[in-house]
Amino acid sequence: MTPQCNVNLHYTKQPLLTHETPVIFSSGASRKSKTKGKCKNKIKCVIVGDKEVGKTALAVSYSNDSFPSEYVPTAYDNYNVEVQVDGKPIRLDLCDTAGEDDLIPLRNLCYPGADVFILCFSVVKPSSFHSACTRWAEELTRLGAAAVLVGTQSDLRENADILHGLRMRRQRPVSPSEASDLAERLNAPYVETSAKDCYHLKEAFDLAITLALRNRKKKKLWRKLCCF
């Protein structure tokens, strides 16, 4: 089941997590503008997952309102996006990481200071979901990180060539219920997206922003309590 999010741009949806969910505004103009350090409030979001699952497409489509025309392997890329949360500007730093094992040291350099992670798998690549269930779940658990589970490439669920290839390998697309089970295990919300069609694209990042801000409030509260 894909969660809904309280987003108010030209439309309003039902609250996503709880009544405390902040209202997030991210107009096309503000999301395309690059911030230059003017936002004091910053959120660092690290995007992880296997290679070729659409991590870069997710980041580029959200930050630039444009779907990348070709696949280019990523070692490390950073995208800065300005959003408005309850009327206040926040700079969202998106760290797009590589999924290859031989780039683990480089990927680990992205983790310090992360407020939230987006764990991606492709709904039409069962192997990427298996990795999400094992290596990536273990990594996020070890880090104790807040995360959003994102199923990418939902526009390919009904693609005849993709489905034929999966059948030839005796496989099938990852079902929403399977993804929801993993999300429950990770204590993370799940959203299925298509960067190409912009389907639930904004909702995925609104979820990440919401989690980051909520965890930040919890940490501040614990620090205050520890001072007594």
N, C-alpha and C positions, 0 to 999 in steps of 0.2 A: 504494500500500500504506500503510495507516494504522499508524503506529508504536505500540508499547505503552510503558507507563510503569511504573516501579517505584513503586507507590503503596500505602501500607498504612493503610487506615482500618478497614474490616471485611473487607477482602479483600487479596490480594497478586497483583500481576501481574509479568511478566518485566521485567528491566531494559530501559529505553528506549534509552539512548544507549551507555553503557559501564558497566563495573563500578564507576566512580567516582560514578555517579548517586546523589545523596543521597535518603534516604527522606523523603518529604513527607507530613505529616499535615495535613489541613484538615477538621476535623469541621464538621458543619452549624452548631454553636453558634459556633465560632471564626470561621467565614467570615461569619456574619451580624453579629458584633459589630464596631462601629466602634472603631478604635484611637485613642488620644488621646496619642500621642507617647511611650508607655511602651516601645516597641520601639526599641532602639538600632540594630538592623540593619534597613535599609530597602532595598527594591528598587523602582525606578521602571520601569513597563512602559507604553509608549505604543502605543495601538491605532490603526492607520492602514488606509486603503483607501477605495474609492469610497463615495459616499453610498448609503444604502438597501441595504447588504449585510449588515446585522445586527450591526454593531460594538457599538452600545449594548445590544442584546439580549444579546450575549455577556457584556458587562461586568455588566449588571444581573442576569442569571440566575446568574452565578457569585457575585457579591458579596452578593446579597439572596435567593438561592434562589427567585426569582419571575420569570416571563417577562412583559415589558411588554405591556400589552393593546393599545396603539396606538403608531403611529410618530410620534415627535416629532423633527424635525431637530435635530442637535447642532451647537453652535458649539464648546463645550468643556465636558466634565464630568469630575469626578474622583471615584474610588471608593477607599476604603481598606479593605483586607482583612487580617486577621491570620491567618497560617498558622504551622504548626510544621514546621521542617526539622531532622531529626536531633535532635528534642527541644528545639530552640531557637526562640523566637518571632521571626518576621520580619514586618514590615509591608510589604505589597504595595500600592503606589500605582498605581492604574490610571488612565491618562489617555486618555479617549475623545475622539477628535478628529473634526473635520468633514472630509469628503472633497471639498467644493466648491473649485474653483480660486480663487474670490474670497475665500476664507478662508485662503489660504496663509500670510499674515503671522501670523495668530493661531495656526495650527497649528505654525509654526516656533518659536513661543515655548514649545511643549511639549517640544521636543527636547533642550535642554540638561539634562545630568544623567541622561539615559535610560540604563538598564542593558540593556534589551532591548526589541525591538519585536515586535508581533503584526501581521502583514500579512494582512488579510482580503479575500476575494473570495467572491461567492456562486456556488455550484456550478451554479445555474440562471440565472445572468446572465453569459453569455459576455463581454459588454463589460467587466464588472468584472474578469474574469480577464485580458483583453487589457491593461487598465490596470495590473494587477499585474505583468504581464510587461514593461511598458514604463516608464511614469512612476514607479510605486512601486518597481520593482526598481532603477531608476536612482537614485532618491532614497536608498534604503537603502544602495546601493553607495557613493554619495557620502559618506554619513555614516559608512561603515565599521561599521555597526551589526550586532549579533547579532540574529537575528530568527527567529520561528516563522511559517511559512506556514499559514494556517488557511482551509479551505474551509467556508463557513457554509451554513446552510439546507439541510442534507442531507435533512431530512424532506420537502422538496418535490421530490426527484428523481423520484418516481413519481406526482406530482400530475397528474391528467389535464388540467386546465385549463392548467397551466404548460407541460406537454409539447405541448399543442395550439398554444399561443401561440408556442413555440419553432419548431415545424414550419412554422407560417405564415410565419415569418421565415427559414426554411431554416437554423435553428440547432438545437443540441442541448445538453444539459447538459455541463459540463466533466468530462472523464473523470479518474479517479484517476491514470492514467499521465501525462496532460498536466500535472496539478498536481505530480506527483512530479518531472517533468523540470524544472519551474521551481524547485522546492525544491532540486534538485541544483545548479542554476545559481547559486542564492543561497547555497549551502552552509548550508541551513536544513532543519530537520525539517518534515514536513508532517503535519497531522492534519485530518480532516474531522469537522465538528461539526454539532450541531443544538442551539441554545440552547433551543428550545421543548421538545424531548424530553430535554434534558440529555445528549445523546449525545456522548461524548468531550469534554465541556465541561471537566471538571476536568483531564483529561489535557493539554489545550491549555495551560492555565495552569501546570501542573506542568512542562511542557516549558520555558516561558518562565522560570520560577524557576530551573530547573536550568541553563539557558544563562547566565543572569545571574550566578549564583554561580560557575560555572566560569570565566567571563571575568574576574570579579573576582579569583579566585585567580591567573589568568595575569598580570593586571596587577600584582599584588603581587609575584609572582616576578620579573617584568621590572624592577620598581623596585629590588628587592634586588640583582639582577645588575648594574644600572647603577651601584650605589653602590660596587662593588668597583673 
